Amino acid sequence: MKTNAAISALMMALVMAPYPACARVDINYRGTLVADACQLSTQSAEQVIEFPQIAVSAFKRNARSAPKTFELALLECDLAVGSLVNVTFSGTESREQPGTFAMTQGNSEGVSIAIESENGEAVKPSVAMRPIALVQGRNVLSFRAYIQGNDYAAIKEGSFSSSVNFVLEYE
């Protein structure tokens, strides 16, 4: 009985306690919905490009490795919404090799990731490429990535990894 009386007294004290001052705050949300000219294939959204083991000595003969091809598949493109796409790749730019993407993880040194379009146009970090004409329906944008090491003396073996994002803007 004493426990019930103590709990009842505590409940009454909480109910009768003065409430802190309250203020009404409204939160307004705004935005714009836009139509994308194409849908990005789910297989294109997140990709891992695996390079085979590359001997450091390979960079004595050539400043770049064999390329690895990757694609961005655009589906259900509607030319009434946009007939051109601008692709921008972004990531950490290499200080040692400007115009390429730095290795962000691993213990290798002296190398970076370079990307080019299928026609050999260099992709610069955070710089939009020339607009690419779209066709109605499915479009596949092909690119090549390779490991670049301009200064053989600065290259140190080890693992490497880099993350690069891309943005598609339609015109």
C-alpha positions as CSV (number, residue, x, y, z in Angstrom):
1,M,0.0,0.0,0.0
2,K,2.8,2.4,0.8
3,T,4.4,1.7,-2.6
4,N,1.1,2.6,-4.4
5,A,0.7,5.7,-2.4
6,A,4.3,6.8,-3.2
7,I,3.7,6.1,-6.9
8,S,0.4,8.1,-6.8
9,A,2.1,11.0,-5.1
10,L,4.9,11.0,-7.7
11,M,2.4,10.9,-10.6
12,M,0.4,13.8,-9.1
13,A,3.6,15.8,-8.8
14,L,4.5,15.2,-12.4
15,V,1.0,16.1,-13.6
16,M,0.9,19.2,-11.5
17,A,4.4,20.4,-12.3
18,P,4.6,23.5,-14.4
19,Y,5.2,23.0,-18.1
20,P,8.1,24.7,-19.7
21,A,7.3,27.4,-22.1
22,C,6.4,26.1,-25.6
23,A,6.6,27.8,-28.9
24,R,5.0,26.7,-32.2
25,V,7.5,26.4,-35.0
26,D,6.5,25.7,-38.6
27,I,8.9,24.0,-40.9
28,N,8.4,24.7,-44.6
29,Y,9.8,22.5,-47.3
30,R,10.4,23.5,-50.9
31,G,11.9,21.9,-54.0
32,T,11.6,21.2,-57.6
33,L,10.9,18.0,-59.4
34,V,12.5,17.6,-62.7
35,A,12.2,15.0,-65.5
36,D,15.3,13.1,-66.3
37,A,15.8,12.3,-69.9
38,C,17.1,8.8,-69.1
39,Q,17.2,6.3,-66.2
40,L,20.5,5.1,-65.1
41,S,20.8,1.3,-65.1
42,T,21.3,-0.1,-61.6
43,Q,24.4,-2.0,-62.8
44,S,25.9,1.3,-63.8
45,A,25.2,3.1,-60.5
46,E,28.0,1.4,-58.4
47,Q,30.8,-0.3,-60.1
48,V,34.1,-1.8,-58.9
49,I,36.9,-1.8,-61.6
50,E,39.4,-4.5,-60.6
51,F,42.9,-4.1,-62.0
52,P,45.1,-7.2,-62.2
53,Q,48.5,-7.1,-60.4
54,I,50.8,-4.8,-62.3
55,A,54.6,-5.0,-62.0
56,V,56.2,-1.7,-61.1
57,S,58.7,-2.4,-63.8
58,A,55.9,-2.1,-66.4
59,F,56.0,1.6,-65.9
60,K,59.6,1.8,-67.2
61,R,58.3,1.1,-70.7
62,N,54.9,2.8,-70.5
63,A,53.5,5.5,-68.2
64,R,50.1,3.7,-68.2
65,S,48.7,0.3,-67.6
66,A,46.4,-1.6,-69.9
67,P,43.0,0.0,-69.8
68,K,39.9,-1.4,-68.2
69,T,36.6,-0.6,-69.9
70,F,33.5,0.4,-68.0
71,E,30.1,1.6,-69.1
72,L,27.2,3.8,-68.0
73,A,24.0,2.4,-69.4
74,L,21.2,5.0,-69.8
75,L,17.7,3.4,-70.2
76,E,14.4,4.7,-71.5
77,C,15.9,7.9,-72.9
78,D,13.2,10.4,-74.0
79,L,14.6,13.0,-76.4
80,A,11.7,15.3,-75.8
81,V,13.1,15.8,-72.3
82,G,16.8,16.0,-73.3
83,S,18.8,15.1,-76.3
84,L,22.3,15.6,-74.8
85,V,24.0,14.4,-71.6
86,N,27.0,16.0,-69.9
87,V,29.1,13.7,-67.8
88,T,31.2,15.0,-64.9
89,F,33.5,12.7,-62.9
90,S,34.5,13.9,-59.5
91,G,37.0,12.7,-56.9
92,T,40.2,13.7,-55.3
93,E,42.6,15.1,-58.0
94,S,46.2,13.8,-57.8
95,R,48.7,16.5,-56.8
96,E,51.5,14.7,-58.4
97,Q,49.7,14.0,-61.7
98,P,47.1,16.8,-62.2
99,G,44.2,15.8,-64.4
100,T,44.0,12.3,-62.9
101,F,42.3,10.9,-59.7
102,A,44.4,10.3,-56.6
103,M,44.7,7.0,-54.8
104,T,42.7,7.5,-51.6
105,Q,43.5,4.2,-49.9
106,G,46.4,1.8,-49.9
107,N,50.1,2.1,-49.6
108,S,51.3,2.4,-53.2
109,E,52.8,5.6,-54.3
110,G,53.5,7.5,-57.6
111,V,50.4,6.3,-59.5
112,S,46.9,7.6,-60.1
113,I,43.7,6.7,-61.9
114,A,43.2,8.2,-65.4
115,I,39.9,8.0,-67.2
116,E,39.2,8.6,-70.9
117,S,36.1,8.4,-73.2
118,E,35.9,5.6,-75.7
119,N,37.3,8.0,-78.4
120,G,40.4,8.9,-76.2
121,E,39.2,12.2,-74.7
122,A,40.8,12.6,-71.3
123,V,38.4,13.0,-68.4
124,K,39.5,15.7,-66.0
125,P,38.3,15.6,-62.3
126,S,35.3,17.8,-61.7
127,V,35.2,19.1,-65.3
128,A,32.2,18.4,-67.5
129,M,33.0,16.5,-70.7
130,R,31.7,17.6,-74.0
131,P,28.0,16.9,-74.4
132,I,27.1,13.5,-75.8
133,A,24.2,13.1,-78.1
134,L,21.5,10.7,-77.0
135,V,19.3,8.4,-79.1
136,Q,15.8,7.4,-78.2
137,G,15.7,4.4,-75.8
138,R,18.9,2.8,-74.6
139,N,22.3,4.5,-74.7
140,V,25.7,3.1,-73.5
141,L,28.5,5.5,-72.6
142,S,31.8,3.7,-72.7
143,F,35.0,4.8,-70.8
144,R,38.4,3.4,-70.1
145,A,40.3,3.6,-66.8
146,Y,44.0,2.9,-66.4
147,I,46.7,3.3,-63.8
148,Q,49.1,6.1,-64.7
149,G,52.7,6.5,-63.3
150,N,54.6,9.3,-65.0
151,D,57.7,9.2,-62.8
152,Y,59.1,5.6,-62.6
153,A,61.4,6.6,-59.8
154,A,58.5,7.8,-57.6
155,I,56.5,4.5,-57.9
156,K,56.3,2.3,-54.9
157,E,54.6,-1.1,-54.8
158,G,51.5,-1.7,-52.7
159,S,47.8,-1.8,-52.8
160,F,45.7,1.1,-54.1
161,S,42.1,2.2,-54.3
162,S,40.3,5.3,-55.4
163,S,36.7,6.5,-55.4
164,V,35.2,8.5,-58.3
165,N,31.7,9.8,-58.6
166,F,29.8,10.9,-61.7
167,V,27.0,13.3,-62.4
168,L,24.7,13.2,-65.5
169,E,23.2,16.5,-66.6
170,Y,20.7,16.5,-69.5
171,E,20.1,19.3,-72.0
